[in-house]
């Protein structure tokens, strides 16, 4: 497995030619990388298939943009509304549930907005907006930012990083955003898996969780090879089948149990949707 950041995203796949076997290109949300899930799952696929996977970890919006240009063979994303639009536009041949976890609101132990224990994420965002402690947004068109913006909208608040000094955009993945929030003693929205993986030595605690609005589903999207002749449809199908196989789904369920005493992703591969 080879990992690439946003700067290495545009790979010119068409120039490699259809006959030459190359790496399968997986464009993925940063959270499954930052939580260590891909590093846990992909080595067995590479050993058993004889294929290498090139991972491009970006926000879900950027991952789908790579798909729109045929610069990836397969995606793992977590922005459901944007995914439905992507499929309706004809860029994907399949959209299948992989797993889910939940978002949580984390913040400094002192909790200046007094949101600890809130059962409503919207009410927590309203309280943060009223007291105006620092809040760090991903600001990267990710699925996490999409969820955050939805929560602000439901809260009746429209924070602007250009005019609101308390509202900061990191432009980074989830792991880096947690580090920035920690340095600023700020609140942020994160998936629980990345938080648990990076919790030490962070001084941020989980303050709000359990709201049904915070459910966080991840889907596999296979890029339509009929649209881009250079897309490795066969390789994408191999990787999709591996990720959704009973063995891999069981591995997803087991991931994190030994270290954290709980699964940090819940497998959804038994479901099927387009």
Rosetta blueprint (number, residue, H / E / L):
1 X L
2 X E
3 X E
4 X E
5 X L
6 X H
7 X H
8 X H
9 X L
10 X L
11 X L
12 X L
13 X H
14 X H
15 X H
16 X H
17 X L
18 X L
19 X L
20 X L
21 X L
22 X L
23 X L
24 X E
25 X E
26 X E
27 X E
28 X E
29 X E
30 X H
31 X H
32 X H
33 X H
34 X H
35 X L
36 X L
37 X H
38 X H
39 X H
40 X H
41 X H
42 X H
43 X H
44 X H
45 X H
46 X H
47 X H
48 X H
49 X H
50 X L
51 X L
52 X L
53 X E
54 X E
55 X E
56 X E
57 X E
58 X E
59 X L
60 X H
61 X H
62 X H
63 X H
64 X H
65 X H
66 X H
67 X H
68 X H
69 X L
70 X L
71 X L
72 X L
73 X L
74 X E
75 X E
76 X E
77 X E
78 X L
79 X L
80 X H
81 X H
82 X H
83 X H
84 X H
85 X H
86 X H
87 X H
88 X H
89 X L
90 X L
91 X L
92 X E
93 X E
94 X E
95 X E
96 X E
97 X E
98 X E
99 X E
100 X E
101 X E
102 X E
103 X E
104 X E
105 X E
106 X E
107 X E
108 X E
109 X L
110 X L
111 X L
112 X L
113 X L
114 X L
115 X L
116 X L
117 X L
118 X L
119 X L
120 X L
121 X H
122 X H
123 X H
124 X H
125 X H
126 X H
127 X H
128 X H
129 X H
130 X H
131 X H
132 X L
133 X L
134 X L
135 X E
136 X E
137 X E
138 X L
139 X L
140 X L
141 X L
142 X L
143 X H
144 X H
145 X H
146 X H
147 X H
148 X H
149 X H
150 X H
151 X H
152 X H
153 X H
154 X H
155 X H
156 X L
157 X L
158 X L
159 X L
160 X L
161 X L
162 X L
163 X L
164 X L
165 X L
166 X L
167 X E
168 X E
169 X E
170 X L
171 X L
172 X L
173 X L
174 X H
175 X H
176 X H
177 X H
178 X H
179 X H
180 X H
181 X H
182 X H
183 X H
184 X H
185 X L
186 X L
187 X E
188 X E
189 X E
190 X E
191 X E
192 X H
193 X H
194 X H
195 X H
196 X H
197 X H
198 X H
199 X L
200 X L
201 X L
202 X L
203 X L
204 X E
205 X E
206 X E
207 X E
208 X E
209 X L
210 X L
211 X L
212 X H
213 X H
214 X H
215 X E
216 X E
217 X E
218 X E
219 X E
220 X E
221 X E
222 X E
223 X E
224 X L
225 X L
226 X L
227 X L
228 X L
229 X L
230 X L
231 X L
232 X L
233 X H
234 X H
235 X H
236 X H
237 X H
238 X H
239 X H
240 X H
241 X H
242 X H
243 X H
244 X H
245 X L
246 X H
247 X H
248 X H
249 X H
250 X H
251 X H
252 X H
253 X H
254 X H
255 X L
256 X L
257 X H
258 X H
259 X H
260 X H
261 X L
262 X L
263 X L
264 X L
265 X L
266 X E
267 X E
268 X L
269 X L
270 X L
271 X L
272 X L
273 X L
274 X L
